[in-house]
Amino acid sequence: MTIQRRHSGPRMSQIVVHNDTVYLAGIVGDDRSADIATQTQQVLAKIDGYLAEVGADKSKLLCAEIWISDMALFNDMNAVWDAWIDPANPPTRACGQVPLAHPDFKVEIIVRAALD
Protein backbone atom coordinates (compact mmCIF):
# COMPACT_ATOMS: atom_id res chain seq x y z
CA MET A 1 0.00 0.00 0.00
CA THR A 2 1.96 2.95 -1.23
CA ILE A 3 0.94 6.52 -0.68
CA GLN A 4 1.79 8.99 -3.43
CA ARG A 5 1.90 12.71 -2.61
CA ARG A 6 2.09 15.45 -5.26
CA HIS A 7 2.54 19.20 -5.15
CA SER A 8 3.66 18.92 -1.53
CA GLY A 9 4.87 21.65 0.74
CA PRO A 10 5.71 21.82 4.42
CA ARG A 11 2.04 22.07 5.42
CA MET A 12 0.15 19.89 2.93
CA SER A 13 0.02 18.00 -0.33
CA GLN A 14 -2.37 19.13 -3.05
CA ILE A 15 -2.92 15.55 -4.24
CA VAL A 16 -2.65 12.28 -2.31
CA VAL A 17 -3.21 8.92 -3.96
CA HIS A 18 -3.71 5.85 -1.77
CA ASN A 19 -4.70 2.52 -3.29
CA ASP A 20 -7.32 3.42 -5.90
CA THR A 21 -8.48 6.69 -4.34
CA VAL A 22 -7.40 10.26 -5.12
CA TYR A 23 -7.75 12.94 -2.44
CA LEU A 24 -7.52 16.59 -3.42
CA ALA A 25 -6.90 19.31 -0.86
CA GLY A 26 -9.25 22.29 -0.66
CA ILE A 27 -8.99 24.23 -3.90
CA VAL A 28 -9.71 27.93 -4.35
CA GLY A 29 -9.71 30.15 -7.43
CA ASP A 30 -6.77 32.25 -8.53
CA ASP A 31 -8.63 35.54 -8.98
CA ARG A 32 -9.77 36.74 -5.58
CA SER A 33 -11.46 39.77 -7.16
CA ALA A 34 -13.76 37.57 -9.29
CA ASP A 35 -17.37 36.67 -8.53
CA ILE A 36 -18.30 33.20 -7.26
CA ALA A 37 -19.17 31.91 -10.74
CA THR A 38 -15.70 32.74 -12.05
CA GLN A 39 -13.98 31.43 -8.93
CA THR A 40 -15.98 28.20 -9.21
CA GLN A 41 -14.94 27.82 -12.86
CA GLN A 42 -11.31 28.31 -11.84
CA VAL A 43 -11.60 25.72 -9.06
CA LEU A 44 -13.26 23.15 -11.33
CA ALA A 45 -10.58 23.66 -14.00
CA LYS A 46 -7.92 22.95 -11.36
CA ILE A 47 -9.81 19.83 -10.26
CA ASP A 48 -9.90 18.64 -13.89
CA GLY A 49 -6.15 19.19 -14.17
CA TYR A 50 -5.23 17.47 -10.91
CA LEU A 51 -7.45 14.49 -11.66
CA ALA A 52 -5.98 14.15 -15.17
CA GLU A 53 -2.48 14.26 -13.68
CA VAL A 54 -3.16 10.99 -11.83
CA GLY A 55 -5.28 9.33 -14.50
CA ALA A 56 -8.78 10.16 -13.26
CA ASP A 57 -11.54 12.52 -14.34
CA LYS A 58 -14.76 14.00 -12.99
CA SER A 59 -16.75 10.89 -13.94
CA LYS A 60 -14.80 9.12 -11.17
CA LEU A 61 -15.73 11.59 -8.40
CA LEU A 62 -16.84 9.91 -5.20
CA CYS A 63 -17.66 12.93 -3.08
CA ALA A 64 -17.34 16.69 -2.96
CA GLU A 65 -17.34 19.17 -0.09
CA ILE A 66 -18.13 22.70 -1.17
CA TRP A 67 -17.57 25.62 1.15
CA ILE A 68 -18.95 29.00 0.18
CA SER A 69 -18.54 32.33 1.94
CA ASP A 70 -22.22 33.29 1.73
CA MET A 71 -25.27 31.09 1.09
CA ALA A 72 -26.73 33.96 -0.95
CA LEU A 73 -24.17 32.85 -3.60
CA PHE A 74 -25.37 29.22 -3.59
CA ASN A 75 -27.38 29.41 -6.83
CA ASP A 76 -24.57 31.15 -8.74
CA MET A 77 -22.09 28.48 -7.65
CA ASN A 78 -24.56 25.69 -8.48
CA ALA A 79 -25.12 27.03 -12.00
CA VAL A 80 -21.41 26.51 -12.74
CA TRP A 81 -21.25 23.19 -10.87
CA ASP A 82 -24.32 21.82 -12.69
CA ALA A 83 -22.85 22.72 -16.10
CA TRP A 84 -19.55 21.00 -15.19
CA ILE A 85 -20.55 17.83 -13.34
CA ASP A 86 -20.98 14.56 -15.22
CA PRO A 87 -24.76 14.05 -14.89
CA ALA A 88 -24.41 10.28 -15.34
CA ASN A 89 -21.95 10.06 -12.41
CA PRO A 90 -22.73 12.69 -9.77
CA PRO A 91 -20.76 12.34 -6.52
CA THR A 92 -22.11 12.62 -3.02
CA ARG A 93 -21.94 16.26 -2.02
CA ALA A 94 -22.19 18.62 0.92
CA CYS A 95 -22.23 22.40 0.77
CA GLY A 96 -22.03 24.84 3.64
CA GLN A 97 -21.27 28.42 4.49
CA VAL A 98 -17.96 29.01 6.23
CA PRO A 99 -15.48 31.85 6.60
CA LEU A 100 -12.69 30.97 4.16
CA ALA A 101 -8.93 31.55 4.59
CA HIS A 102 -9.07 34.95 2.87
CA PRO A 103 -12.13 37.21 2.84
CA ASP A 104 -12.00 37.50 -0.96
CA PHE A 105 -12.31 33.75 -1.50
CA LYS A 106 -15.92 32.89 -2.24
CA VAL A 107 -15.67 29.11 -2.78
CA GLU A 108 -13.40 26.22 -1.82
CA ILE A 109 -13.95 22.67 -3.04
CA ILE A 110 -12.51 19.38 -1.77
CA VAL A 111 -13.02 16.16 -3.76
CA ARG A 112 -12.19 12.49 -3.63
CA ALA A 113 -12.19 10.30 -6.73
CA ALA A 114 -11.61 6.71 -7.78
CA LEU A 115 -8.79 5.66 -10.08
CA ASP A 116 -10.35 2.50 -11.50
Secondary structure, 3 states (H helix, E strand, C coil): CCEEEEEECCCCEEEEEECCEEEECCEECCCCCCCHHHHHHHHHHHHHHHHHHCCCCHHHEEEEEEEECCHHHHHHHHHHHHHHCCCCCCCEEEEEECCCCCCCCCEEEEEEEECC
